[in-house]
Amino acid sequence: MSTNIISLNQLVDLFKSFADRHYFINDFGYGPTSDIGTSRQMDFPYMWLTLDQPSTIRVQNKTTIPDLYFSVLFMDKINIQKNYLDINGVDSDNSQEVLSDMLQLLQDLIVEIETKWGNYGIKIEGDVSCYPAVDETTDKVNGWVGQFLLKIKYANCILPTGDIVQTNISPINPYTRYLTCDTLSNCELIQNIENTLNAANLRLFSQTGDSVTIINTDVETSIIDGGVGTLNVPANGFNIGDSFRVVMSGRLSNLNNTDIRIKLKSGSVILADSGFQSIIQHNNDIYKIETDFTIRNIGGAGTAEIVTIGTFQTTKKNSSTVTGFAYEDTNNTTFDTTIPNTLDITVEWATASTSNSIKSQVFTLTKTY
């Protein structure tokens, strides 16, 4: 949900933009209807906007939500000149055609608001009232008046004001910043902002393809493929308490009692090492790696500290047999937060065999704190 605040000026600009973009509207004005044609002659057909009663400001969870009542006029000049049809008793007045055209313009505006203005947090509340209007002055115009209530998104949970200073009447701590919301949990706007920011910050990386298949080799090999997001943390980018979760899954085949080794690394620095672990035989089965790690201290090597705990789990598709192992490491010797860090996950088979193969198909890195 968007959190932009739409002012009255911006709202009028949206109406004017509609008039400027519409092929059959030649002029636009805003203000009391008594101002129409007073400063200049309007070009026909024209659109006129006026703010009416009863507009209201609703108070909800200490926020203000304006409901603005508008009248909009679409008017065109009536042709009252005689023409040859008059001799046959046919009225040459085109007022009916004008009414038909101006009603269509009103409907075009309603469609515009309903289909496009929702992106700005604007919608029509209820139905639109409308009635034909006739100007009996020398202009000789007629058209339609539409009246509707626009619900506008607005909030003032944090006011653009200075600190509340202490007075004799109100003994308030002058160094405290006050919010208009009693609690942030009751403020929908603030929660929406926080949720949007949190969601953007938590999603760090998602793999979008299968990794290489590590098969018939006993060489330690990365099992991460390309994706969206980043696995990189710039120098001095960590804070104490930063916590992350790795989830990886894919296909696995191996000989019975084969040893496999999982490492989480940053460059050449080992964050966690499972050591060689024996696993039962698999044939195109499923594995899953889940690992959590937390930054306990920041600084150079010997000062920075990271703790990592993870599991490697396999599931046989034909029997649903679940096996696996766990690993845990604390690195407070070679881990360094003053330099760039790039996460990597490697797999190493103890024995090279065409029967030993593994690849990743799903891999995500998220920030949990």
ZIDA-V376574 format. One record per residue. N is the residue number from 1. RES is the residue in one small letter. PHI is phi in whole degrees, -180 to 180 (* if undefined). OMEGA is omega in degrees with one decimal (none if undefined). NEAR is the number of other ideal C-beta (glycine too) atoms within 12 Angstrom. Layout:
BEGIN
N,RES,PHI,OMEGA,NEAR / N,RES,PHI,OMEGA,NEAR
END
This chain:
BEGIN
1,m,*,179.2,16 / 2,s,-69,-179.5,17 / 3,t,-118,177.5,24 / 4,n,-68,176.9,19 / 5,i,-100,-179.4,26 / 6,i,-99,177.8,29 / 7,s,-85,178.0,18 / 8,l,-62,178.8,22 / 9,n,-61,178.9,13 / 10,q,-66,179.4,20 / 11,l,-66,177.4,30 / 12,v,-61,177.9,26 / 13,d,-63,177.0,19 / 14,l,-65,176.5,32 / 15,f,-62,-179.6,38 / 16,k,-64,178.4,24 / 17,s,-61,176.4,22 / 18,f,-60,-179.0,30 / 19,a,-63,-178.7,32 / 20,d,-66,-176.9,16 / 21,r,-85,-176.9,17 / 22,h,-78,-174.3,26 / 23,y,-69,-173.6,12 / 24,f,-112,177.2,24 / 25,i,-111,-175.1,36 / 26,n,-106,-178.2,21 / 27,d,-157,179.7,28 / 28,f,-144,175.4,31 / 29,g,-147,-179.9,31 / 30,y,-138,177.5,27 / 31,g,141,177.2,19 / 32,p,-61,-179.6,15 / 33,t,-63,177.9,22 / 34,s,-67,179.6,11 / 35,d,-86,-176.3,16 / 36,i,-63,176.0,30 / 37,g,76,-177.5,24 / 38,t,-81,-178.0,15 / 39,s,-95,178.7,10 / 40,r,-162,177.2,11 / 41,q,-78,178.5,16 / 42,m,-75,174.2,29 / 43,d,-86,-175.1,21 / 44,f,-96,-13.2,28 / 45,p,-74,-176.9,34 / 46,y,-127,176.7,33 / 47,m,-120,-179.5,42 / 48,w,-126,-177.1,43 / 49,l,-116,176.6,39 / 50,t,-141,179.3,26 / 51,l,-92,-172.5,28 / 52,d,-115,168.4,24 / 53,q,-89,-0.6,13 / 54,p,-100,171.4,12 / 55,s,-74,-177.0,24 / 56,t,-136,170.8,19 / 57,i,-121,179.9,19 / 58,r,-86,178.0,20 / 59,v,-103,-177.3,16 / 60,q,-140,-178.8,22 / 61,n,51,178.9,23 / 62,k,64,172.5,24 / 63,t,-113,-180.0,30 / 64,t,-112,-179.1,22 / 65,i,-125,-179.4,29 / 66,p,-70,168.1,30 / 67,d,-112,-171.6,28 / 68,l,-103,-176.4,34 / 69,y,-99,-176.4,27 / 70,f,-116,165.0,39 / 71,s,-116,178.1,33 / 72,v,-128,-178.2,45 / 73,l,-112,170.9,44 / 74,f,-117,-171.7,44 / 75,m,-131,176.3,42 / 76,d,-143,-175.4,38 / 77,k,-79,179.0,30 / 78,i,-88,175.5,29 / 79,n,-86,-177.7,20 / 80,i,-114,179.4,19 / 81,q,-78,176.6,14 / 82,k,-69,171.1,12 / 83,n,-139,-171.7,14 / 84,y,-64,-178.7,10 / 85,l,-70,-177.5,14 / 86,d,-61,-177.2,13 / 87,i,-68,178.5,9 / 88,n,-100,177.2,9 / 89,g,80,178.4,8 / 90,v,-98,-177.7,12 / 91,d,-71,179.3,17 / 92,s,-90,-180.0,19 / 93,d,-65,-178.0,21 / 94,n,-100,-175.3,23 / 95,s,-62,179.6,26 / 96,q,-65,178.1,19 / 97,e,-65,178.1,20 / 98,v,-62,178.9,31 / 99,l,-59,179.6,28 / 100,s,-63,-178.8,19 / 101,d,-66,-176.8,27 / 102,m,-69,175.1,40 / 103,l,-64,178.6,28 / 104,q,-66,178.1,25 / 105,l,-64,177.4,36 / 106,l,-61,178.8,39 / 107,q,-65,176.9,21 / 108,d,-61,179.0,27 / 109,l,-63,-179.5,39 / 110,i,-61,178.5,29 / 111,v,-63,178.4,17 / 112,e,-59,-178.7,27 / 113,i,-63,-175.4,33 / 114,e,-70,-174.1,20 / 115,t,-98,-173.1,15 / 116,k,-121,-172.0,18 / 117,w,-81,175.6,30 / 118,g,-60,177.1,20 / 119,n,-63,179.2,17 / 120,y,-102,180.0,26 / 121,g,78,-176.8,27 / 122,i,-117,174.7,35 / 123,k,-150,176.5,24 / 124,i,-82,178.7,28 / 125,e,-95,179.0,23 / 126,g,80,-178.2,13 / 127,d,-90,177.5,12 / 128,v,-100,174.1,26 / 129,s,-86,179.6,19 / 130,c,-151,178.0,25 / 131,y,-157,178.8,18 / 132,p,-73,-179.9,22 / 133,a,-128,-179.6,29 / 134,v,-129,177.4,23 / 135,d,-102,-177.1,26 / 136,e,-90,177.1,12 / 137,t,-77,-177.2,14 / 138,t,-66,178.8,11 / 139,d,-67,-179.2,24 / 140,k,51,179.3,21 / 141,v,-123,169.3,35 / 142,n,-148,-177.0,34 / 143,g,170,-176.8,40 / 144,w,-129,172.7,35 / 145,v,-113,174.4,31 / 146,g,-110,-180.0,38 / 147,q,-127,-177.3,30 / 148,f,-155,-180.0,32 / 149,l,-105,176.9,29 / 150,l,-101,174.9,41 / 151,k,-90,-174.6,29 / 152,i,-112,178.4,36 / 153,k,-79,178.5,33 / 154,y,-156,175.3,29 / 155,a,-151,177.3,35 / 156,n,-129,-179.2,24 / 157,c,-60,174.8,30 / 158,i,-120,-174.4,20 / 159,l,-82,175.5,17 / 160,p,-80,-178.3,8 / 161,t,-128,176.6,12 / 162,g,-77,179.5,9 / 163,d,-66,174.8,13 / 164,i,-76,-176.8,19 / 165,v,-95,-178.0,16 / 166,q,-73,175.8,13 / 167,t,-131,177.9,9 / 168,n,-67,-178.8,7 / 169,i,-82,-173.5,8 / 170,s,-126,-179.9,11 / 171,p,-76,-177.7,11 / 172,i,-109,177.7,15 / 173,n,-61,-175.1,12 / 174,p,-71,-178.3,14 / 175,y,-99,-179.6,10 / 176,t,-99,176.3,12 / 177,r,-92,-175.8,14 / 178,y,-108,175.4,20 / 179,l,-109,177.3,22 / 180,t,-78,176.1,24 / 181,c,-87,178.4,24 / 182,d,-61,176.4,14 / 183,t,-142,179.7,13 / 184,l,-64,-178.8,20 / 185,s,-67,179.0,12 / 186,n,-95,-177.1,18 / 187,c,-106,-176.2,24 / 188,e,-62,-178.2,22 / 189,l,-62,-179.5,32 / 190,i,-62,179.3,26 / 191,q,-63,178.4,22 / 192,n,-64,178.0,22 / 193,i,-62,-178.4,22 / 194,e,-64,-179.6,19 / 195,n,-64,179.5,17 / 196,t,-64,-179.7,17 / 197,l,-67,-179.1,15 / 198,n,-63,-179.5,16 / 199,a,-61,179.9,14 / 200,a,-68,-176.8,14 / 201,n,-79,-175.9,17 / 202,l,-78,-178.3,23 / 203,r,-82,-176.0,21 / 204,l,-100,-176.3,30 / 205,f,-156,174.3,31 / 206,s,-142,-179.8,25 / 207,q,-73,-174.9,30 / 208,t,-116,177.6,17 / 209,g,-155,175.6,17 / 210,d,-72,174.7,22 / 211,s,-76,171.5,30 / 212,v,-64,176.1,22 / 213,t,-87,179.3,24 / 214,i,-89,-171.4,36 / 215,i,-140,175.0,25 / 216,n,55,177.9,19 / 217,t,-151,173.4,21 / 218,d,-113,179.3,20 / 219,v,-93,176.3,17 / 220,e,-60,-172.6,23 / 221,t,-138,176.7,31 / 222,s,-67,-178.7,29 / 223,i,-114,178.7,41 / 224,i,-101,175.5,37 / 225,d,-109,-178.8,27 / 226,g,-70,-179.6,18 / 227,g,-173,179.0,23 / 228,v,-105,-176.6,16 / 229,g,97,-177.4,22 / 230,t,-145,172.4,19 / 231,l,-106,-174.1,31 / 232,n,-102,171.0,19 / 233,v,-120,-176.5,31 / 234,p,-69,177.4,14 / 235,a,-55,-179.5,17 / 236,n,62,-179.4,17 / 237,g,-89,179.1,21 / 238,f,-88,170.2,31 / 239,n,-123,176.7,19 / 240,i,-60,-179.1,17 / 241,g,97,176.4,18 / 242,d,-55,-177.1,29 / 243,s,-131,-173.0,25 / 244,f,-139,176.3,37 / 245,r,-133,174.9,29 / 246,v,-109,173.3,40 / 247,v,-131,-179.7,28 / 248,m,-135,176.7,42 / 249,s,-150,-179.0,29 / 250,g,178,-176.1,35 / 251,r,-102,-175.5,28 / 252,l,-146,171.2,42 / 253,s,-137,179.5,32 / 254,n,-166,173.4,36 / 255,l,-70,179.9,24 / 256,n,-66,177.8,17 / 257,n,60,174.8,17 / 258,t,-81,178.6,29 / 259,d,-92,177.9,25 / 260,i,-132,-176.8,41 / 261,r,-132,179.6,33 / 262,i,-113,176.1,47 / 263,k,-130,166.3,36 / 264,l,-105,-171.8,44 / 265,k,-137,166.6,34 / 266,s,-124,-171.3,34 / 267,g,64,177.4,22 / 268,s,-95,-177.9,16 / 269,v,-83,-179.5,28 / 270,i,-86,177.2,27 / 271,l,-91,177.9,42 / 272,a,-152,-178.5,36 / 273,d,-137,-179.1,26 / 274,s,-76,-169.0,32 / 275,g,68,178.6,20 / 276,f,-72,-179.5,23 / 277,q,-125,-179.5,29 / 278,s,-82,178.8,23 / 279,i,-130,-178.7,35 / 280,i,-75,-177.2,26 / 281,q,-69,176.8,23 / 282,h,-136,177.3,33 / 283,n,-134,-179.6,20 / 284,n,56,-179.9,21 / 285,d,-93,-174.5,29 / 286,i,-109,172.1,30 / 287,y,-124,178.0,38 / 288,k,-146,174.8,29 / 289,i,-110,173.5,41 / 290,e,-127,-176.2,31 / 291,t,-139,174.3,39 / 292,d,-118,173.9,30 / 293,f,-143,-174.8,39 / 294,t,-132,176.3,27 / 295,i,-84,-179.2,35 / 296,r,-92,178.5,23 / 297,n,-154,-179.4,25 / 298,i,-119,-179.1,27 / 299,g,138,179.9,22 / 300,g,-80,178.2,18 / 301,a,-59,-175.9,21 / 302,g,96,176.8,15 / 303,t,-111,178.7,20 / 304,a,-64,-179.8,33 / 305,e,-145,177.6,29 / 306,i,-136,177.3,42 / 307,v,-114,-174.9,27 / 308,t,-132,177.3,39 / 309,i,-133,-177.1,24 / 310,g,-148,177.1,32 / 311,t,-136,172.6,28 / 312,f,-122,-174.1,38 / 313,q,-125,177.0,27 / 314,t,-120,179.8,36 / 315,t,-134,176.2,24 / 316,k,-76,-178.3,23 / 317,k,-72,-174.9,17 / 318,n,-86,-177.9,12 / 319,s,-133,-178.1,14 / 320,s,62,176.4,11 / 321,t,-69,-178.3,17 / 322,v,-113,176.1,20 / 323,t,-137,177.7,28 / 324,g,161,-179.6,28 / 325,f,-153,-179.4,24 / 326,a,-126,178.1,21 / 327,y,-148,-177.7,30 / 328,e,-154,179.3,21 / 329,d,-149,171.2,29 / 330,t,-125,179.5,23 / 331,n,-111,175.4,32 / 332,n,-127,-178.7,24 / 333,t,-121,-176.2,17 / 334,t,-112,178.4,24 / 335,f,-71,-173.3,38 / 336,d,-139,179.8,31 / 337,t,-92,-179.8,32 / 338,t,-85,178.3,20 / 339,i,-122,177.1,24 / 340,p,-63,178.1,19 / 341,n,-125,179.0,35 / 342,t,-128,-176.8,25 / 343,l,-71,174.3,38 / 344,d,-144,174.6,32 / 345,i,-126,-178.6,45 / 346,t,-121,175.9,34 / 347,v,-127,178.1,44 / 348,e,-138,172.4,29 / 349,w,-86,177.3,35 / 350,a,-72,-177.8,23 / 351,t,-132,175.6,23 / 352,a,-77,179.8,20 / 353,s,-158,176.5,22 / 354,t,-68,178.3,15 / 355,s,-88,179.6,20 / 356,n,-102,-178.6,33 / 357,s,-145,178.9,32 / 358,i,-156,173.8,44 / 359,k,-150,176.3,30 / 360,s,-101,178.4,39 / 361,q,-121,176.9,27 / 362,v,-131,178.1,28 / 363,f,-151,177.1,37 / 364,t,-131,173.0,32 / 365,l,-124,-179.8,36 / 366,t,-128,176.1,28 / 367,k,-98,-175.9,31 / 368,t,-97,176.0,23 / 369,y,-157,none,17
END
